[in-house]
Amino acid sequence: KKRYVGWKWESLSQAEGKFDAKGIETVRRDSCGVVQKIMVKSLRMLFKDPDLSMIKKYLQRQFQKILSNQVSLQDLIFSKEVKLGSYA
């Protein structure tokens, strides 16, 4: 399956690349919003500066927010689309 993430340029004149992700948690609908937000921010940080200690600190701060209930309840809800008549 296609699973990749990176910066995408569509022309030589394009000054800045566009963040593009396929098949990972940032674009999948079967994970909660907080996972998607943390993944996107972590990946952007990694592409900007490959210093893993900065990403580790960011993740620790985010996990601490989750554990201390400082995250919106809406961001912790898993949602999955189900088509009527196809759910067994």
Buried (B, 14 or more C-beta within 10 A) or exposed (E): EEEEBEEEEEEEEEEEEEEEBEEBBBBBEEBBBBBBBBBBBBBEBBEEEEEEEBBEEBBEEBEEEEEEEEBEEEBEEEEEEEEEEEEE
